[in-house]
């Protein structure tokens, strides 16, 4: 028991920066979930069984946090992302050379996934209690997105595969989709404060992308859309994928468009290697501290390294742009006009933005 408590405290400490990055008013509820999740993961690392009857588990605390979170109008995606950060810290600890574990890795990873899925289900239960009874289709969509089995009579009505679509607008803006205007019937949806999820029947990956583009056209304003094509029994995995895709696209300051996993491969690679991300953050910090250079490099990357388009977007002369690019070269040692260098600098901007939003490591990791 003392070792479980010690490991749980260490995991909470390691995940602390991601918690601090959340809005201050969300910290009490987020801390409750983080504490329960950390203890459950610590128990698993110490060879203890974690299930609803375990002393290392507390469904009531998680549901209460989910209720408070939903009642305040916050999106559960931020909380689920925090849990993803905790899972990464568990993996970091498990892979550390000085950490002893006499069980096969597979014997640890299986329960880890179960813990994560159980927490998401409990949070969604808390959310439902705050929002009242939802329409039948929304309850089905919520169950599928969380990996909860549906009744056999319901399962028989579902399509073999779906486009798992998530969309997010800017904070404070609410967007909804008129599903009757989509070309497919049988669409399931779940609404969130700043966006939502759609499950759209799709027979292929290409069709799923087309459906996501339809959704994008139906949404007003600046909205980011993520899509993953999945068999019906893997919809919960698709939800995790699109949440990560949107987090990375927004952190990279991508334009409000439709994104798939293959569209954010570089950002994903950076996010999975904390040491690399930390070095990129240190590389780009001198540029980020200068607001003019930061704006210039961001515009240059968005223009795919085209100087004419960048100068036009910034409303400056080409000579001024070249002077700024030269200054960026002197600060970073990377010449922005080089194809290879501009990719490195773009990765630095992504890593820095992700760190500032709590989606990645800071330079001190």
C-alpha positions in Angstrom: 0.0 0.0 0.0 2.7 2.6 0.8 4.3 1.9 -2.6 1.0 2.4 -4.4 0.5 5.7 -2.6 4.0 6.8 -3.5 3.6 5.8 -7.1 0.3 7.6 -7.3 1.8 10.8 -5.9 4.6 10.6 -8.4 2.2 10.1 -11.3 0.1 13.1 -10.2 3.3 15.2 -9.9 4.5 14.2 -13.4 1.1 15.0 -14.9 0.9 18.3 -13.0 1.9 20.6 -15.9 -1.0 19.2 -18.0 -3.4 19.9 -15.1 -2.1 23.4 -14.6 -2.6 24.1 -18.3 -6.4 23.6 -17.9 -8.6 26.6 -16.9 -8.2 27.3 -13.2 -11.9 26.8 -12.5 -11.7 23.2 -13.8 -8.8 22.2 -11.5 -10.9 20.8 -8.5 -12.9 18.4 -10.7 -9.8 17.5 -12.8 -7.7 16.9 -9.7 -10.4 14.5 -8.4 -10.3 12.4 -11.6 -6.5 12.5 -11.8 -6.2 11.3 -8.2 -8.4 8.3 -8.7 -6.8 7.4 -12.1 -3.3 7.7 -10.7 -4.1 5.4 -7.8 -5.7 2.9 -10.1 -2.6 2.9 -12.5 -0.2 2.7 -9.5 -2.1 -0.3 -8.1 -1.9 -2.0 -11.5 1.9 -1.4 -11.6 2.1 -3.0 -8.2 0.3 -6.1 -9.4 -3.0 -5.3 -7.7 -6.3 -6.0 -9.4 -8.3 -2.9 -10.3 -12.0 -3.4 -10.7 -15.2 -1.7 -9.3 -14.8 -3.7 -6.0 -11.2 -2.8 -5.6 -10.1 -0.4 -2.8 -8.0 1.4 -5.4 -11.1 2.4 -7.4 -13.8 5.0 -6.7 -16.6 5.2 -9.3 -18.5 7.7 -7.2 -15.7 10.3 -7.3 -15.3 10.0 -11.0 -19.0 10.2 -11.7 -19.3 13.2 -9.4 -16.4 15.0 -11.2 -18.0 14.2 -14.6 -21.3 15.6 -13.3 -19.7 18.8 -12.1 -17.7 19.1 -15.3 -20.7 18.8 -17.5 -22.9 21.0 -15.3 -20.3 23.8 -15.7 -20.6 23.5 -19.5 -17.0 22.3 -20.1 -16.1 19.8 -22.8 -15.0 16.4 -21.5 -12.3 16.2 -24.3 -10.0 18.4 -22.1 -10.4 16.0 -19.2 -9.9 12.9 -21.4 -6.8 14.5 -22.9 -5.5 15.0 -19.3 -6.0 11.3 -18.7 -4.1 10.6 -21.9 -1.2 12.6 -20.5 -1.4 10.5 -17.3 -1.3 7.3 -19.3 1.9 8.6 -21.1 3.5 9.3 -17.8 2.7 5.7 -16.7 4.4 4.4 -19.8 7.4 6.6 -19.2 7.7 5.2 -15.7 7.2 1.7 -16.8 10.0 2.0 -19.4 12.4 3.7 -17.1 15.6 1.6 -16.6 15.4 1.9 -12.8 11.7 0.8 -12.5 11.3 -2.9 -11.6 8.4 -4.9 -12.8 8.5 -8.6 -12.9 5.4 -9.1 -15.0 5.3 -9.2 -18.9 4.6 -5.9 -20.5 1.3 -7.3 -21.9 0.1 -8.1 -18.4 0.4 -4.5 -17.5 -0.8 -2.8 -20.7 -4.1 -4.7 -20.8 -5.4 -3.5 -17.4 -4.1 0.0 -18.3 -6.4 0.2 -21.2 -9.3 -1.2 -19.1 -8.7 1.5 -16.5 -8.7 4.3 -19.1 -11.9 3.0 -20.7 -13.6 2.5 -17.3 -12.8 6.1 -16.3 -14.2 7.5 -19.6 -17.5 5.5 -19.1 -17.8 6.8 -15.5 -17.2 10.3 -16.7 -19.9 10.0 -19.3 -22.3 8.6 -16.7 -21.7 11.7 -14.6 -22.2 13.8 -17.7 -25.5 12.2 -18.4 -26.7 12.7 -14.9 -26.0 16.4 -15.3 -27.6 16.8 -18.7 -30.7 14.6 -18.0 -32.0 11.9 -20.2 -30.7 12.2 -23.8 -32.6 11.2 -26.9 -32.2 7.6 -27.8 -29.8 8.1 -30.7 -27.5 10.3 -28.5 -27.4 7.6 -25.8 -26.4 5.0 -28.4 -23.7 7.3 -29.8 -22.4 8.0 -26.3 -22.2 4.2 -25.6 -20.3 3.5 -28.9 -17.9 6.4 -28.4 -17.0 5.2 -24.8 -16.7 1.5 -25.8 -19.8 0.5 -23.8 -21.7 -2.5 -25.2 -25.2 -1.7 -26.6 -28.2 -3.9 -26.4 -28.4 -6.7 -29.0 -31.5 -5.2 -30.5 -29.7 -1.9 -31.0 -26.5 -3.6 -32.3 -28.5 -5.2 -35.1 -29.5 -1.8 -36.4 -26.0 -0.4 -36.7 -23.9 0.0 -39.9 -20.8 -2.2 -40.2 -18.5 0.8 -40.2 -18.7 4.5 -39.5 -17.0 7.8 -40.1 -16.1 8.9 -36.6 -16.3 12.7 -36.9 -15.4 15.3 -34.2 -15.7 19.0 -34.7 -14.5 21.9 -32.5 -15.1 25.6 -32.8 -13.4 28.4 -31.0 -14.1 28.6 -27.2 -17.4 30.2 -26.5 -18.8 29.5 -30.0 -21.4 26.8 -30.4 -21.8 24.9 -33.7 -24.4 22.3 -34.6 -24.9 20.2 -37.7 -28.3 19.6 -39.3 -27.9 15.9 -39.9 -30.9 15.8 -42.2 -28.8 17.7 -44.8 -26.1 15.0 -44.8 -26.2 12.5 -47.7 -26.4 9.5 -45.4 -29.2 8.3 -43.1 -28.7 6.6 -39.7 -26.4 9.4 -38.4 -25.8 9.4 -34.6 -24.5 12.4 -32.8 -23.4 13.8 -29.4 -23.3 17.5 -28.7 -20.5 19.2 -26.6 -20.3 22.9 -25.6 -17.8 23.8 -28.3 -18.5 21.1 -30.8 -19.6 17.5 -31.0 -19.3 14.1 -32.5 -21.1 12.5 -35.4 -21.1 8.8 -36.3 -21.9 8.6 -40.0 -22.3 5.2 -41.8 -19.5 4.9 -44.3 -18.4 1.9 -46.4 -14.8 3.0 -47.0 -12.1 5.4 -45.7 -12.6 7.6 -48.8 -16.3 7.8 -48.2 -15.7 8.7 -44.5 -13.5 11.6 -45.6 -16.2 12.8 -48.0 -18.7 12.7 -45.2 -16.4 14.8 -43.0 -16.1 17.4 -45.8 -19.9 17.5 -46.0 -19.9 18.2 -42.2 -17.4 21.0 -42.6 -19.5 22.7 -45.3 -22.6 22.6 -43.1 -20.7 24.2 -40.1 -20.5 28.0 -40.0 -17.5 30.0 -38.8 -14.0 28.7 -37.9 -14.5 25.0 -37.1 -11.9 22.2 -37.1 -13.1 18.7 -38.1 -11.3 15.4 -37.5 -12.3 12.1 -39.0 -11.4 8.4 -38.6 -13.0 5.5 -40.4 -13.6 2.5 -38.1 -15.5 -0.7 -37.8 -18.5 -0.4 -35.4 -16.7 -2.4 -32.7 -13.7 0.1 -32.9 -15.6 3.4 -32.7 -14.1 4.1 -29.2 -10.6 3.9 -30.7 -11.7 6.2 -33.5 -12.9 8.7 -30.9 -9.4 8.7 -29.2 -7.8 9.2 -32.7 -10.0 12.2 -33.7 -9.5 13.9 -30.4 -5.8 13.6 -30.8 -5.9 14.7 -34.4 -7.9 17.8 -33.5 -5.6 18.6 -30.5 -2.5 18.4 -32.7 -4.1 20.4 -35.6 -5.2 23.2 -33.3 -1.9 23.2 -31.4 -0.1 23.5 -34.7 -2.3 26.5 -35.6 -3.6 24.7 -38.7 -6.4 26.3 -40.6 -9.9 25.3 -39.7 -10.2 22.3 -42.2 -10.8 18.6 -42.2 -8.0 16.5 -40.8 -7.1 12.8 -40.7 -4.4 11.1 -38.7 -2.1 11.1 -41.8 -2.4 14.9 -42.0 -0.7 15.4 -38.6 2.0 12.7 -38.7 4.8 15.2 -38.0 2.9 16.7 -35.1 2.1 13.2 -33.7 5.8 12.1 -34.0 6.9 15.2 -32.0 4.2 14.7 -29.4 5.4 11.1 -28.8 9.0 12.0 -28.2 9.3 14.3 -25.2 13.0 14.8 -25.4 12.8 15.7 -29.1 9.9 18.0 -28.4 11.8 19.6 -25.6 14.8 20.4 -27.8 12.5 21.8 -30.5 10.9 24.1 -27.8 14.3 25.4 -26.8 15.3 25.9 -30.4 12.2 28.0 -31.2 11.9 30.0 -27.9 14.0 33.0 -29.1 11.7 33.4 -32.0 8.5 33.0 -30.0 9.7 35.6 -27.5 9.8 38.2 -30.4 6.1 38.7 -31.4 7.0 40.0 -34.8 9.4 37.2 -35.7 6.8 34.7 -34.3 4.1 36.1 -36.5 6.4 36.1 -39.5 7.5 32.5 -39.1 4.0 31.3 -38.5 2.8 33.1 -41.7 5.8 31.7 -43.6 5.1 28.1 -42.6 1.4 28.6 -43.4 2.4 29.8 -46.9 4.5 26.7 -47.4 7.7 28.8 -47.6 6.4 31.0 -50.4 7.9 34.5 -49.7 5.5 36.4 -52.0 2.4 34.9 -50.3 4.0 35.5 -46.9 4.8 39.2 -47.6 1.3 39.7 -48.9 -0.3 38.0 -45.9 1.7 40.2 -43.5 1.3 43.3 -45.7 5.1 44.0 -45.7 7.7 44.4 -48.4 9.8 41.4 -49.5 12.9 43.1 -48.3 11.4 43.4 -44.8 10.4 39.8 -44.9 13.9 38.7 -46.0 15.4 40.7 -43.1 13.2 39.0 -40.6 13.9 35.6 -42.0 17.6 36.3 -41.8 17.1 37.2 -38.1 15.3 33.9 -37.5 18.3 32.2 -39.1 20.7 33.9 -36.8 18.6 33.1 -33.7 18.0 29.4 -34.5 20.8 28.4 -36.8 18.3 27.2 -39.3 17.7 29.1 -42.6 13.9 29.3 -43.1 14.3 29.3 -46.9 15.8 25.8 -46.8 13.2 23.1 -47.3 14.6 20.9 -44.5 15.0 23.8 -42.1 11.5 25.1 -42.6 10.1 21.7 -41.5 12.3 21.8 -38.4 11.1 25.3 -37.5 7.5 24.3 -38.2 8.0 21.4 -35.8 9.4 23.8 -33.2 6.4 26.0 -33.5 4.1 23.0 -33.1 6.0 21.7 -30.1 6.0 25.1 -28.4 2.3 25.6 -28.9 1.5 22.1 -27.7 3.6 22.7 -24.6 1.9 26.0 -23.9 -1.5 24.3 -24.2 -0.6 21.3 -22.0 -0.5 18.9 -25.0 3.2 18.3 -24.9 6.4 18.7 -22.8 7.9 22.0 -21.9 11.6 22.6 -22.4 12.2 21.6 -18.8 11.0 18.0 -19.2 
